[in-house]
């Protein structure tokens, strides 16, 4: 029997994929000849054997093969081998496609195949799902959870769920069958989620993905299973929800507050109320494990660990919480960090602690007043600073910030002294009563206590010492103690001369080296004797004693002893010397301020090249008084003179050797001729004064070479009217002392004392 089959090639395009539909109109035999005209409209099959006498709509071709030879023409035939099975019912399938970040829509896949991407960090943005070959009525519904939007409305049967062009990630999905399909089949699905990878399988409208993490879905697999049949894989964890953290505190005079959730404040601030107890709980966790915590309680110390909403602290005992430790145990600890910070008495909010670290204070008796706790995904950034969550006072922090010469021989160090503990990045201040400091010789062990003065900054103190109290030629280190903890004073760098020594650092610590100058050298008599050394052999040179830049002391003014060059230069001249012709030959002599600077340097030092004292003449007396060396008086307020007085004016400076019986002054200075002893008139103006007579006597007797060249010994009345004064403090509390009683001697007595030795 000849049977005619019409095989229609119908392109069923399902999301871009063509599925050929083969429709049988009669039964056909196993071996058949097919016309090449099939390529156009129909195929004629000749058969001598009936395989199926009556074909139904449920017939499915499970395998077939047919080949046409090359260059086949219409009318040619080919042999078709077909295996035909007849089923009672069609097998349904599920197909789906996803819209992927940067890639767009993918081609459809079906029945458990993966749609999306893995290992490329690309989010799913939308999905379409459809059933095929359904043997019974019904369809498929699905609902997605979208970034910022949450759960969207349910869509079905190939509709798009999600967003396109908004860069929003899918975070979770629910899929469900409807109608008779739901009664005969289960729909299983699982997702590949950011940071978790493939989660387990779930089914029939249960969520798959994550909630609360802001994690993207990256891929999905969906499959239909006969109702009640085994799942395609594990089903333990298809959906991961962010655990819910809650806690409540028991507050002084208030009692138990309501529970608050992650990150919220529990307790009070600004009300001076202590926390007395706490409960902490985790709920809705898809991870095994617990939250554990313990508190440090007033008078009791650290308490036993509690967990999972158990009470820690005290109630009805008026005991403050002082610190707390919180930790996660079990599986959940591998996925989360627990952060917490406390508001502590006197400190306010401390920094964040995590995973069992202590937060609060210990040993200070400070109450906790509030707490914040947060559950943070493992390894993510802390909610804030983490430097100092816990304060246990101890240690010492020191730093010498600067140094300066105070009055006379007193040196002051501006120093940070505090506990070593940091709170919010700042050292904890120590009361001055808890601080001691001293200097200790590195050779003899000699100790001198440092004076300590507080400043407006609670971390900064001024430490001072008197250089005279230290042994000459010894090096001292500085040691401070805060509440019994001692440390050598540290500095980032200091290198500074003082009057009697030098401050320096070895790169870490500060040291003071005392000069060789003995205390008995720092006397008024020694100053006057030193001032006489250049007399009679040093000519006046404009700029002499100054440096090349004319800004301060030159090499001769910071060198011990009189320069041999001065006397050599003096010997080159006779009675005629004009200083205007030797201007700035600075190494050949001294001008007036260069001379005074040289005299002071050689009085207080025993070595070369320290800081000098050469400056403009009109400022010398006030500058020296400002160093704490003596008392300054403006020229119109001077009532008396004393040996050693420094008198300065706009163009000159001199030193008083003594006051004569007629109130005239014997002085020493560098005049336009050079360094010599002169006499002033009396206060009444008499130029033939006792001082002038004494000056002539001593210059002619002790400096004949000079006197023979330059016999003039008188100066004008302006020396008594135009100069401001600095009188030395010789009480022993300043730079110079006066064990010889020079300050109370007359000019005659002073000169006799100076020249008798």
Protein Blocks (a to p, Z undefined) as FASTA:
>chain_A
ZZddddddddddeehiacdddddfbdcdfbdcddfklmmmpccdddfbdfblbdcfkbcc
fbdcddddehiaehiacdddddddddfbdcdddddddddehklpadddeehiacddehkl
pacfbdcdddehiabgcddddddddehklpadddeehiacddehklpacfbdcdddehjl
lmmpccddddddehklpadddeehiacddehklpacfbdcdddddehiacfbdfkbmbcc
ddddddddddehklpaddddehiacddehklpacfbdcdddehiabecddddddddehkl
padddeehiaeddehklpacfbdcdddehjklmmbccddddddehklpadddeehiacdd
ehklpacfbdcdddddehiacfbdfkbmccceedjddddfbdcddehjbccdddddddfb
deehiacdddfklpccddddfklopacdddddddfblkbccddddfklpcehiacddddd
eehiacddddfbdcdddfklccddehjaccddddfbdfklmcfklmmmmmmmmgoiaccd
ehihiafkopaccfklmcgcjdfklmmmmmmpcfbdcfklmghilklmccfklmmmmmmm
mmmpcbehiacfbdcfklmmmmmmmnopaccddfklcfbdcehiacddfkbccddfbdcf
kopacdddddfkbccddddddfkopabbfklmmmmmmmmmmmmmlmmmmmcfbdcfklmm
mcccddddfehpambdcfkommmpcfklmmmmmmmZZ
